Amino acid sequence: MKKKKGFHLYAYQKVILSYIITLSIFAWVLYPLMHRILNYPPGTVDTAFQIEYGGLSYTAQFVSLYVVVISLFAIYQRFFLFKKIADWERKGAGHSKYSVEEVRKTLLTAPTKFYLLQIIIPFIAITIGLGMPIVKHELESSGITVAMLWVSILTFNATISYVFSKNFFKPILIATFKENRLTTKKHTKLSGDMILILLPLLIAGLFFTAIVSYSRLVNVRGDDFYQYYKNELDYNFDDNHFYTKETLMEQLKKLNYMDDSHTYFIIDSDKTITTSDGVPLTDFFTKYIFELSDQYDGRVYEHYAVNTQGYIKHISNFGHDYIIGVRFPISGEDALVYIVTTFAVLFGIISFLVWYYSSSLSSQIKIIVNGLNDINNKNNAEFKKIPIISNDELGELTVAFNKIQALTERNIAQIHDNQQTLMERERLASLGQLIGGIAHNLKTPIMSISGASEGLSDLIKEYDSSIEDPEVNAQDHHEIAHDMSVWVDKIKEYSEYMSDVISAVKGQAVVMSESDSVTFDVEELVKRIDILMKHELKNALIYLNISLQVPNTTTLHGDINSLIQVINNMISNSIQAYNGKPNQNIDLTVLRDDKYLIISIKDYGPGLPDKVKNKLFTEMITTKGKSGTGLGLYMSYSTIKAHFGGDITFESEAGKGTTFNILLPIK
């Protein structure tokens, strides 16, 4: 990928910028709403009261959190998550230290990783924070409310970032697909993707709805309790009446309280506080009484986002003043349990429906995917049409698939016929190449047999003339017989060698389409390869180093002639790789692992060019150029797949050579 001139945003920069913009929009909307949703006490937002009590104003806290979140996630994206993408985009393909495979893998997985990170990390952080002693006493409702609010906002933002990043990275994935076909080995299902997007949004939506509803409930109940206790205190306590602390307590005890959790308190003029339940007032509550309650007609609040309030009334007793009041929790435990229970039930029902519907869509697509895989793996099996079960885009996709399948079935039949013709032509061409080697292989033993016959004829004549010779003793007869036996053994040896050559050549002369599945051992396989390749190796001055790391008697079952032709083709490719350079080596190694017998052919040539690597097993291409007459690696791959159910892999490095591995399943 080349860098564009002028101002240009790379894909990874667009993702980071979109994250910053979306979170900024959420922050802009949330800023004036959050303190209202969380029911912050009036008079404590961005005031001297808040700074004196907490050290930072609401705006400072909000901006600090915003800057920290933006900075941490932007840095993580740029220097960790998108590091490979950034390097590849800036330097371009071929100059980056990261390969196209690494970049594609990052492009395919990074959006999901970042999406989950934006949800999981804040959720864990909030959970840990809520468990800390400093806020544990406020956990009844406020902590859960804060957690629900932040999880909702961050989930919404994570989902938007996920969608944007998918779209921004799509052009790079399309561009790199032309260079590389890599996708991740581990892939997610469509149903999983839908659940990954819909369920967090569902949770966020339910959370936010619950928060707003809960906030409204708290406000209404707070107003009701406040008005009720204001009326009670104003009615039962006369400013002109003289009260002692004891009479105040007696009068407060007689009030009609709306709930057993509602308690009263008295503050003396020396600020001594007495509570009916023995639980001291919080510093925030006390500070609010003395500094802000008069501004809000005696209404008092427990803390930020804590749904406990109160009402106070000043009692003047001729120079001895008291403050009396009632403290009341607004949100009872039953309300919170009701909200959480309702949320859990709705979440369970909707989650099941989302899962069921997404699984249904996924299963329809899976049917088509399996059909395409069947097309890819079909030999002569009958194709089956997929039934149309929906009247939407999936139905149209099914119709298109059935049409493609019918066309593919016809094309496969035609390709099969053409392939048989091509393979037969390749077989005949390969057989023609062997003729020179056969003639040479047979010429030497024939001449040796001829010489042995003449030597044996001379011995016969010598023996015949010595029958009546009195000077020839028994020892002489034994020596003549021994010499004759030596010549006979040589003739037998040469005859067996000729028989092996003829058997090897006969096997390669059969029609390729006529599979001859037999049981054979490694020794027989290697012997035939050695016979058939000896002449070509000798002419090229190339040495074939055979290493058997399995017993000679290791057996295989299949078409030995096809296997020999594949191996010989690969050895010929290795010879060709040296471009006529003599005195080189080719290693033929036979070994095994738990599943396969592995036949490895290794040369030390220049290696395969990239354009050949990408087409070896997908097109009919040969590494020999115009002089190639072998099956070709495409044919070899098809042969190993069809006749043995095996596989062929390769490793090639520029300047160091190429290794082909034939993997034959061990049954």
SULTA-V118214 format. One record per backbone hydrogen bond with DSSP energy under -0.5 kcal/mol. CO is the residue of the C=O (numbers start at 1). NH is the residue of the N-H. Records with the same first field share a line. If there is no record, write none. Layout:
CO->NH + NH
//
This chain:
8->10
10->14
11->15
12->16
13->17
14->18
15->19
16->20
17->21
18->22
19->23
20->24
21->25
22->26
23->27
24->28
25->29
26->30
27->31
28->32
30->33 + 34
31->35
33->36 + 37
34->38
35->40
36->39
41->44
44->46
47->51
48->52
49->53
50->54 + 55
51->55
57->61
58->62
59->63
60->64
61->65
62->66
63->67
64->68
65->69
66->70
67->71
68->72
69->73
70->74
71->75
72->76
73->77
74->78
75->79
76->80 + 81
77->82
80->83
82->86
83->87
84->88
85->89
86->90
87->91
88->92
92->95 + 96
99->103
100->104
101->105
102->106
103->107
104->108
105->109
106->110
107->111
109->113
110->114
111->115
112->116
113->117
114->118
115->119
116->120
117->121
119->123
120->124
121->125
122->126
123->127
124->128
125->129
126->130
127->131
128->131
129->132
132->135 + 136
133->137
135->138
136->139
138->141 + 142 + 143
139->144
141->145
142->146
143->147
144->148
145->149
146->150
147->151
148->152
149->153
150->154
151->155
152->156
153->157
154->158
155->159
156->160
157->161
158->162
159->163
160->164
161->165
162->166
163->167
164->168
165->169
166->170
167->171
169->173
170->174
171->175
172->176
173->177
174->178
175->178
176->179 + 180
185->187
189->193
190->194
191->195
192->196
193->197
194->198
195->199 + 200
197->201
198->202
199->203
200->204
201->205
202->206
203->207
204->208
205->209
206->210
207->211
208->212
209->213
210->214
211->215
212->216
213->217
214->218
215->219
216->220
217->221
218->222
219->223
220->224
221->225
222->226
223->227
224->228
225->229
226->230
227->231
228->232
229->233
230->234
231->235
232->236
233->237
238->241
241->243
244->248
245->249
246->250
247->251
248->252
249->253
250->254
252->255
255->257
259->262
263->327
264->276
265->325
266->268 + 274
267->323
268->271
272->268
274->266
278->280
282->286
283->287
284->288
285->289
286->290
287->291
288->292 + 293
292->295 + 296
293->296 + 298 + 299
294->297
296->299
298->312
300->310
303->306
305->307
306->303 + 308
307->330 + 331
308->302
309->328
310->300
311->326
313->324
314->316
315->317 + 322
317->320
319->321
320->317
322->315
323->267
324->313
325->265
326->311
327->263
328->309
330->332
332->336
333->337
334->338
335->339
336->340
337->341
338->342
339->343
340->344
341->345
342->346
343->347
344->348
345->349
346->350
347->351
348->352
349->353
350->354
351->355
352->356
353->357
354->358
355->359
356->360
357->361
358->362
359->363
360->364
361->365
362->366
363->367
364->368
365->369
366->370
367->371
368->372
369->373
370->374
371->375
372->376
373->377
374->378
387->389
392->396
393->397
394->398
395->399
396->400
397->401
398->402
399->403
400->404
401->405
402->406
403->407
404->408
405->409
406->410
407->411
408->412
409->413
410->414
411->415
412->416
413->417
414->418
415->419
416->420
417->421
418->422
419->423
420->424
421->425
422->426
423->427
424->428
425->429
426->430
427->431
428->432
429->433
430->434
431->435
432->435 + 436
433->437
434->438
435->439
436->440
437->441
438->442
439->443
440->444
441->445
442->446
443->447
444->448
445->449
446->450
447->451
448->452
449->453
450->454
451->455
452->456
453->457
454->458
455->459
456->460
457->461
458->462
459->463
460->464
461->465
462->466
464->467
468->470
469->472
471->473
473->477
474->478
475->479
476->480
477->481
478->482
479->483
480->484
481->485
482->486
483->487
484->488
485->489
486->490
487->491
488->492
489->493
490->494
491->495
492->496
493->497
494->498
495->499
496->500
497->501
498->502
499->503
500->504
501->505
502->506
503->507
504->508
505->509
506->509
507->510
511->514
513->515
515->517
516->518 + 560
518->520 + 558
520->556
521->525
522->526
523->527
524->528
525->529
526->530
527->531
528->532
529->533
530->534
533->537
534->538
535->539
536->540
537->541 + 542
538->541
541->583 + 584
543->545 + 586
544->546
545->547 + 588
547->549 + 590
551->554
552->523
554->522
556->520
558->518 + 560
559->563
560->564
561->565
562->566
563->567
564->568
565->569
566->570
567->571
568->572
569->573
570->574
571->575
572->576
573->577
574->578
575->578 + 580
576->579
577->606
578->581
584->543
585->604
586->545 + 588
587->589 + 602
588->547
589->591 + 600
590->549
591->598
595->666
596->593 + 598
597->599 + 664
598->591 + 600
599->662
600->589 + 602
601->660
602->587
603->658
606->655
609->612 + 613
610->614
612->615 + 616
613->616
615->618 + 619
619->621
621->633 + 634
622->625
624->627
625->628
631->635
632->636
633->637
634->638
635->639
636->640
637->641
638->642
639->643
640->644 + 645 + 646
641->645
647->663
649->661
651->659
653->656 + 657
657->653
658->603
659->651
660->601 + 662
661->649 + 663
662->599 + 664
663->647 + 665
664->597
665->667
//
